[in-house]
Amino acid sequence: MAISTIGQNGLNAPLSLTSPTFTTPNSGTPSAINLSNATALAKAALPAGSVLQVVSATKTDVFSVSSSDFVDVTGLSVSITPTSASSKILIMVHLHCDSTVGGYTNPWRMMRNSTPICIGDANSGNRQATGGGTSVYTTGPLQGVHQAAQYLDSPATTSATTYKIQLATYTNSGGTSYINRGADDGTAITYSRYASAITVMEIAG
């Protein structure tokens, strides 16, 4: 197809227009995108509140203590190395505990290395603990209670840090405190075994 244009000097030579050419896309599967040279987003570039790393430990066996002093619960300990001193560490704990001293708590507490955290205020001779619980008086087997706690810690370090759980017995009456079983125990279906866990998350500050 051709058309003519009229300019100041009259009719110009015809202007030729060529038809557009359309091509058919190649058939088959597109080539994969190569991301071998892609750079991961640095943790330091993530906004405040981002989860930078998670470490967890689960305990399924039984632990017992007959001491009025706090002792480490084996298997409920994790180590985390913060990427920044401004990071917070969110600790989440759930455990099942009981005491043979009916009606009295079996105190437990969170620890950062050798420092107790998330504990109650000092008050005379009271035990400073994160939590504690035991079976109530019943006519059936004493099976304990579920305990859960969360705490946002500020370790202000980039060194490896250990978070763990410690357990003790009731101070004056002795007895035994348990993790993952009740004060009464047996092989019948009326008894149970439990699982406990500790999870820590580094949160960007």
C-alpha positions as CSV (number, residue, x, y, z in Angstrom):
1,M,0.0,0.0,0.0
2,A,1.2,3.5,-0.8
3,I,-0.1,7.0,-0.1
4,S,1.0,10.4,-1.3
5,T,1.6,13.5,0.9
6,I,1.2,17.1,0.0
7,G,3.8,19.6,1.2
8,Q,4.7,23.2,0.5
9,N,6.0,22.2,-2.9
10,G,3.0,20.2,-3.9
11,L,2.5,16.6,-4.3
12,N,5.5,14.6,-3.1
13,A,6.6,11.2,-4.1
14,P,4.4,8.4,-2.9
15,L,5.2,7.2,0.7
16,S,5.4,3.4,0.8
17,L,4.2,1.6,3.9
18,T,5.2,-2.0,4.4
19,S,3.0,-4.4,6.3
20,P,4.3,-5.3,9.8
21,T,5.9,-8.7,10.2
22,F,4.6,-11.0,13.0
23,T,6.7,-13.8,14.4
24,T,5.6,-16.9,16.2
25,P,7.1,-17.5,19.7
26,N,9.4,-20.4,19.9
27,S,7.8,-23.5,21.2
28,G,9.0,-25.7,24.0
29,T,10.0,-25.0,27.6
30,P,11.6,-21.6,28.5
31,S,15.2,-21.7,29.7
32,A,15.7,-21.8,33.4
33,I,16.7,-18.5,35.1
34,N,20.3,-18.7,36.4
35,L,20.4,-17.4,40.0
36,S,23.9,-18.6,40.8
37,N,25.2,-15.1,41.0
38,A,22.3,-13.7,43.0
39,T,23.2,-12.2,46.4
40,A,21.1,-13.1,49.5
41,L,19.6,-10.2,51.4
42,A,21.9,-9.6,54.4
43,K,20.3,-10.1,57.8
44,A,21.6,-6.6,58.8
45,A,19.4,-5.2,56.0
46,L,16.2,-6.7,57.4
47,P,13.8,-4.4,59.2
48,A,13.3,-4.4,63.0
49,G,11.0,-7.2,64.1
50,S,12.2,-9.6,61.5
51,V,13.0,-13.2,62.6
52,L,16.7,-13.8,61.9
53,Q,17.2,-17.3,63.2
54,V,15.4,-20.0,65.2
55,V,16.8,-22.7,67.5
56,S,14.8,-25.3,69.3
57,A,15.1,-28.4,71.5
58,T,12.5,-31.0,72.4
59,K,12.7,-33.3,75.4
60,T,10.6,-36.5,75.4
61,D,12.3,-38.5,78.2
62,V,11.7,-38.1,82.0
63,F,13.7,-35.8,84.2
64,S,13.6,-35.8,88.0
65,V,15.2,-33.8,90.8
66,S,15.1,-34.2,94.6
67,S,17.1,-31.1,95.4
68,S,15.7,-27.8,96.8
69,D,18.4,-26.1,94.7
70,F,17.7,-25.3,91.0
71,V,19.4,-27.8,88.6
72,D,19.7,-27.8,84.8
73,V,17.0,-29.9,83.1
74,T,19.0,-32.0,80.6
75,G,17.7,-31.7,77.1
76,L,16.0,-28.3,77.6
77,S,18.9,-26.2,76.6
78,V,19.8,-24.3,73.3
79,S,22.6,-22.1,72.2
80,I,22.2,-19.2,69.8
81,T,24.7,-16.6,68.5
82,P,23.0,-13.3,67.8
83,T,24.0,-11.5,64.6
84,S,23.8,-8.1,66.2
85,A,24.1,-6.8,69.8
86,S,20.8,-4.9,69.2
87,S,18.8,-8.1,68.6
88,K,16.2,-9.4,71.0
89,I,15.8,-13.1,71.8
90,L,12.3,-14.4,72.1
91,I,12.2,-17.5,74.4
92,M,9.2,-19.8,74.3
93,V,8.9,-22.7,76.7
94,H,6.3,-25.4,77.3
95,L,6.8,-28.2,79.7
96,H,4.8,-30.7,81.8
97,C,5.8,-31.0,85.4
98,D,4.7,-32.4,88.7
99,S,5.8,-33.0,92.3
100,T,5.3,-35.8,94.8
101,V,4.6,-33.1,97.4
102,G,0.9,-32.8,96.6
103,G,-0.4,-29.3,96.5
104,Y,3.0,-27.6,96.4
105,T,4.6,-26.2,93.3
106,N,7.7,-27.6,91.7
107,P,9.4,-24.3,90.7
108,W,11.3,-23.9,87.5
109,R,13.1,-20.9,85.9
110,M,14.6,-19.7,82.6
111,M,18.3,-19.1,82.5
112,R,20.6,-17.0,80.2
113,N,23.9,-18.7,80.7
114,S,24.2,-18.5,84.5
115,T,21.8,-15.7,85.0
116,P,18.1,-16.3,85.9
117,I,15.7,-14.4,83.7
118,C,11.9,-13.8,83.7
119,I,11.6,-14.5,87.5
120,G,9.6,-12.9,90.2
121,D,10.8,-10.2,92.6
122,A,12.7,-11.1,95.7
123,N,10.5,-11.3,98.8
124,S,12.0,-12.5,102.0
125,G,12.7,-16.2,101.7
126,N,10.4,-16.8,98.7
127,R,11.6,-18.7,95.7
128,Q,12.2,-16.6,92.6
129,A,10.9,-18.6,89.7
130,T,9.5,-18.3,86.2
131,G,6.7,-20.8,86.9
132,G,5.7,-23.9,88.7
133,G,2.8,-26.3,89.1
134,T,1.7,-29.6,90.5
135,S,-1.3,-31.9,90.6
136,V,-4.2,-31.0,92.7
137,Y,-5.5,-33.4,95.3
138,T,-7.7,-36.0,93.5
139,T,-8.9,-39.5,93.9
140,G,-7.1,-40.6,90.7
141,P,-3.4,-40.6,89.6
142,L,-1.5,-37.4,90.0
143,Q,-0.5,-36.4,86.4
144,G,0.8,-32.9,86.8
145,V,0.1,-29.7,84.8
146,H,1.2,-28.1,81.6
147,Q,3.3,-24.9,82.0
148,A,4.1,-22.4,79.3
149,A,5.9,-19.1,79.2
150,Q,7.3,-16.5,76.8
151,Y,9.9,-13.9,77.4
152,L,11.7,-11.3,75.2
153,D,15.3,-11.0,76.4
154,S,17.9,-8.4,75.5
155,P,21.3,-10.1,75.8
156,A,23.2,-7.2,74.1
157,T,25.9,-9.5,72.7
158,T,27.1,-11.3,69.6
159,S,28.6,-14.1,71.5
160,A,27.2,-17.6,71.8
161,T,24.4,-17.5,74.4
162,T,22.8,-20.5,76.1
163,Y,19.2,-20.5,77.2
164,K,18.0,-23.3,79.4
165,I,15.5,-24.5,82.0
166,Q,16.2,-25.3,85.7
167,L,14.0,-27.2,88.1
168,A,13.8,-27.6,91.9
169,T,11.7,-29.3,94.5
170,Y,9.5,-27.7,97.2
171,T,12.0,-26.4,99.8
172,N,10.7,-27.6,103.1
173,S,9.0,-30.9,102.4
174,G,11.5,-32.5,100.1
175,G,10.0,-34.9,97.6
176,T,10.7,-35.2,93.9
177,S,9.9,-33.0,91.0
178,Y,9.4,-34.4,87.5
179,I,9.4,-33.3,83.9
180,N,7.4,-35.2,81.4
181,R,5.5,-37.5,83.9
182,G,3.2,-37.2,86.8
183,A,4.0,-37.8,90.5
184,D,2.1,-41.1,90.1
185,D,3.5,-43.4,87.4
186,G,2.7,-46.7,85.9
187,T,2.2,-48.6,82.7
188,A,-1.6,-48.5,82.6
189,I,-3.5,-46.3,80.2
190,T,-4.5,-44.1,83.2
191,Y,-0.9,-42.7,83.2
192,S,0.8,-40.6,80.5
193,R,4.2,-39.5,79.4
194,Y,4.7,-36.0,77.9
195,A,7.0,-33.8,75.8
196,S,8.6,-30.5,76.7
197,A,10.4,-27.9,74.5
198,I,12.3,-24.7,74.4
199,T,12.5,-22.5,71.3
200,V,14.4,-19.3,70.9
201,M,14.2,-16.7,68.1
202,E,16.5,-13.9,67.2
203,I,14.5,-10.8,66.5
204,A,16.1,-7.9,64.6
205,G,16.3,-4.8,66.8
